[in-house]
Structure formats: structure tokens, C-alpha cells
Amino acid sequence: MTEEERKYREELEKENDGAIEIDENLAGGENDLQAFANELGEHEKSKKKRFFNKFGGKGDEKAHREIKELEEKLAKLDEQIKLKDEKIAELEGSVKSLVAENRNQKTRIENEFRSKIKFAVEDFFKEFITVKDDFDKAMEFIPKGEEADKDPFIQGIRHLASKFEDVCSKHGLVCISSVGEKFDPAIHQAMSMINVDGKEANEIVAEYVKCYKLHDRVIRPAMVVVASGIPATKPEETKADEPAEAEENKVEEQNTEEVAETSEPAENNEENGNC
């Protein structure tokens, strides 16, 4: 029951309170009581009829129709809200994706910038190490001994070589020696493979040029000679071949002697004129 219906009912009750008075003088007869009951019933029917005329019938249908329209409008609004929520979620996902992409791009650009600064002198060092190779070769021809150690010129050259190493190390240039190490394709370039006694397979036995790294990047691989792992000489095969070669030499000597013996009588017959 709505608030309006409740108020209207209360007004009817107040309006009709005491409308039907019971006559005490008539209360003794049965017919009078019956008439009073009938009048009371008609009064209640009249109240109900007035009540339902206001809130029932066509008015009730109109109210249901209005409620139905409101429900349809609410359903449409709910659908619109749902669509808007989905659109908001989609836009939030797009924004998050753009923010992540922007952050990744920023990080990538910063890393590239740092890398360019870090390896800005790479081209210079690629040419510098060729000069250093010549200097290292020249250092190998410096005489050794007490007299050489006391020579100021030789001491100056050695000091200069030490300064070279310090400057290279300060700027991240590192020289890697490869002789005796295992072959690594990341820093080595094999020029040839040879059979060497006492060397394992893929062990570096000689080095033409050294490997140089600038920080963690190889700017020139080492050019090396690699051991095949096969001995240069096989003692068992050598010992087994010696008797066979001796026998072959003996056979050749015997054949030579027989040829010489057969040729001597023929020469004597020619000298004596015999055919």
C-alpha cells in the first residue's frame, strides 16, 4: 500500500467514524439488529467502492503501464551504462598500453644513447690497435740484458709501452691473449688447423693477431692456428713401416745385382765379336 492510499483510507475512517449510531432502544429486537448489520455492510461496500474507484480499475492499468515504461527506460539506461563501462575499460586498456609503449621506447632510446656514448671511440680504437700491433712487434726486438736495462732509450720505450696499456685500460680497451686457450668463435677466427703433438683438439697453438675488446664488445677477433687433436707422428706406424721398407730395399738391391751380372757377359761377347 502506497503512502497516498494509506492517507486516503485514514481519511475515510475519520469521515465515517460515528456515522452509524446504534440506537439502544432498538437493540432489543432481532429485526432491528439485522437491519443495522445490513446498513453497516452497505457502508463498508461504499467505502471499498470509493477506494477502488480512485486507485483500482483503469487507474491501476495506467500505473502498471507507467511502471512498465519506467522499467524499460531503466533497462535501456542499464544497457547504456554497461556500454559506457565497456568503453571506459577499453580506453583504460589503450591508455595503459600507450603508457607502457612510451616507457619502453623511452628506455630503449636511453639505452641506445648510452651505448653510442660508450662506443663513440670504437672507430678510433679499431685503427689505433693496428698501430699498437706494430709497437708490440717492435718491443719484441729490444735487446735483453743488463746493458739494455741500463739504456735510457730502452727504458723510455718500455715506459711508453706501459703508458699505452694504462690509457687503453682506462678507456675500456682490453687485449686478450689466446695461445693455449680453447677456440671460441665469439673472439677467435681460425686461419688454419694443424696436427700437433701433445695438443688437444681445438686448442690454440699460434696467434697471428690478438683479440681486442672495447668494454664488452669485440672490435677485432684474434686470428689463430688451431690444433686438430691428431698427433703429427704416429710411433706405431713408423715402427711397423721400417721392416717393410728394409725388405723393399733388399729386393731392389738384389734386382740391381742380377741385372748387373746379366749385363756383364753380354758386354764381353760384344767386345769379342760374338753375337
Secondary structure, DSSP 8 states (H G I E B T S, - for coil): --HHHHHHHHHHHHHHTTSS---TTTTT-HHHHHHHHHHHHHHHHHHHHHHHHHHSTHHHHHHHHHHHHHHHHHHHHHHHHHHHHHHHHHHHHHHHHHHHHHHHHHHHHHHHHHHHHHTTTHHHHHHHHHHHHHHHHHHHTS--SHHHHH-HHHHHHHHHHHHHHHHHHHTTEEEE--TTSB--TTTEEEEEEE--TT--TTBEEEEEE-EEEETTEEEE-EEEEEE-SS-S--HHHHHHHHHHHHHHHHHHHHHHHHHHHHHHHHHHHHHHT--
